[in-house]
Amino acid sequence: MIPTNRYPVIFVVSDSVGETAELVVRAAASQFPERPLEIRRVPYVMDRGTLSETIAAAKEVQGCIAFTLVIPEMQQFLVEECEKKGIEYFDILTPMIASFSRQLQIAPQRQPGLVHKLDEEYFQKIEAIEFAVKYDDGRDPRGLLRADVVLIGVSRTSKTPLSMYLAHKCLKVANVPLVPEVEPPEELYLVPKERCIGLTINPNQLNEIRRERLRSLGLTSGASYANMSRILEELSYAERVIEKVGCQRVDVTNRAVEETANLILEKLKKN
């Protein structure tokens, strides 16, 4: 019995992206709006070790597992381990695959990920997403010169969400946080200015965003991170860096990520 004092946890396990399983779980969960649940997706599972870790996590939180695994050995291992440990599980694909196989009198290919069209654009998108993750938040400045676009700005100007959104448009994006105490990497000044975008924001809105961020972390809103004088100092510093780079600016104030991303795309097309 799942305790009623917390959200039920559903682990969505897949040997591909896991979108199919998650959509099915969310569709089923929508019939029980009075009890929200937490979904933890575990994609690209290709080994028993990952399955064992997921099963242990589900056991710990008294959760259950929904899965779309097409390799029989992986299915069998997951089912057997769940039954040993008393974990409820839901096999989403196997009953329908078995039915199709009987009706069509054809054996299934048992190949993960066939629901995605493996064309050139799909691979470009995956590569771009991996690039955005690897070169997020200035982790490795070597990626700046390989990026299709570089985003720079102070903290909470949506650099990471924009990077991921643009990655889904098959653009390789790197981003660099601008902090007065930290000099930007030298590589930033070698990036062609038409491939760099400086993100700006109204200081009052940034103040509110940062205050909300601190509240969500259980911290006092009086921290220097949300202090207006600190914010003005950061924005002034960012303006000097943007001026030195010579790149275009995009104001993210009161703009959704999609709207800002479209403005960036328009600027890139013009260049």
Long-range contacts (C-beta under 8 A, 24 or more apart in sequence): 2-62, 2-63, 3-62, 7-35, 7-36, 7-37, 7-38, 8-35, 8-37, 8-38, 8-63, 8-64, 9-37, 9-38, 9-39, 9-40, 9-58, 9-61, 9-62, 9-63, 9-64, 10-37, 10-38, 10-39, 10-40, 10-63, 10-64, 10-65, 10-66, 11-40, 11-42, 11-54, 11-57, 11-58, 11-63, 11-64, 11-65, 11-66, 12-39, 12-40, 12-41, 12-42, 12-65, 12-66, 12-67, 13-42, 13-45, 13-51, 13-54, 13-65, 13-66, 13-67, 13-68, 13-69, 13-78, 14-41, 14-42, 14-43, 14-44, 14-45, 14-67, 14-68, 14-69, 14-112, 15-44, 15-45, 15-46, 15-68, 15-69, 15-70, 15-71, 15-74, 15-112, 15-113, 16-43, 16-44, 16-68, 16-112, 16-113, 16-115, 16-116, 17-43, 17-44, 17-113, 17-116, 18-42, 18-43, 18-68, 20-68, 20-92, 20-93, 20-115, 21-66, 21-67, 21-68, 21-92, 24-66, 24-92, 25-66, 45-69, 45-74, 46-74, 46-112, 48-74, 48-77, 51-77, 51-78, 51-81, 52-81, 55-81, 55-82, 55-85, 55-87, 58-82, 58-87, 59-85, 59-87, 63-87, 64-88, 64-89, 64-90, 65-89, 65-90, 66-90, 66-92, 67-91, 67-92, 68-92, 68-93, 69-93, 69-112, 70-97, 70-108, 70-110, 70-111, 70-112, 71-110, 71-112, 72-110, 121-170, 124-170, 125-167, 125-168, 125-170, 127-172, 128-166, 128-167, 128-168, 128-169, 128-170, 128-171, 128-172, 128-173, 129-164, 129-167, 129-168, 131-167, 131-172, 131-173, 131-174, 132-163, 132-164, 132-166, 132-167, 132-172, 132-173, 132-174, 135-173, 135-174, 135-175, 136-160, 136-163, 136-174, 136-175, 137-175, 137-176, 137-177, 138-175, 138-176, 138-177, 138-185, 141-176, 141-185, 141-186, 141-187, 141-188, 142-187, 143-174, 144-174, 144-176, 144-185, 144-187, 144-188, 144-190, 144-191, 145-187, 145-190, 145-191, 146-172, 146-174, 147-172, 147-173, 147-174, 147-191, 147-195, 148-172, 148-173, 148-195, 148-268, 149-173, 149-174, 149-195, 149-196, 149-197, 149-264, 149-268, 150-174, 150-175, 150-176, 150-188, 150-191, 150-195, 150-196, 150-197, 151-175, 151-176, 151-196, 151-197, 151-199, 151-264, 152-176, 152-177, 152-178, 152-184, 152-188, 152-196, 152-197, 152-198, 152-199, 152-238, 152-241, 152-242, 152-245, 152-247, 153-177, 153-178, 153-198, 153-199, 153-200, 153-201, 153-238, 153-252, 154-178, 154-179, 154-201, 154-206, 154-231, 154-234, 154-235, 154-238, 155-179, 155-210, 155-225, 155-234, 156-201, 156-206, 156-209, 156-210, 156-213, 157-199, 157-200, 157-201, 157-206, 157-252, 158-199, 158-252, 158-257, 158-260, 159-199, 161-257, 162-199, 162-257, 162-260, 162-261, 162-264, 165-257, 165-258, 165-261, 166-261, 166-264, 166-265, 169-261, 169-265, 171-268, 178-234, 178-237, 178-238, 178-241, 179-234, 179-237, 180-233, 180-234, 180-237, 184-241, 188-241, 188-245, 189-244, 189-245, 191-245, 193-245, 193-246, 193-247, 193-248, 194-247, 194-248, 194-268, 194-271, 195-268, 195-271, 196-245, 196-247, 196-248, 197-247, 197-248, 197-249, 197-250, 197-264, 197-267, 198-238, 198-241, 198-242, 198-245, 198-247, 198-248, 198-249, 198-250, 199-249, 199-250, 199-252, 199-260, 200-235, 200-238, 200-239, 200-242, 200-249, 200-250, 200-251, 200-252, 200-253, 201-235, 201-251, 201-252, 201-253, 202-251, 202-253, 202-254, 203-228, 203-231, 203-232, 203-235, 205-253, 205-254, 206-231, 206-235, 207-231
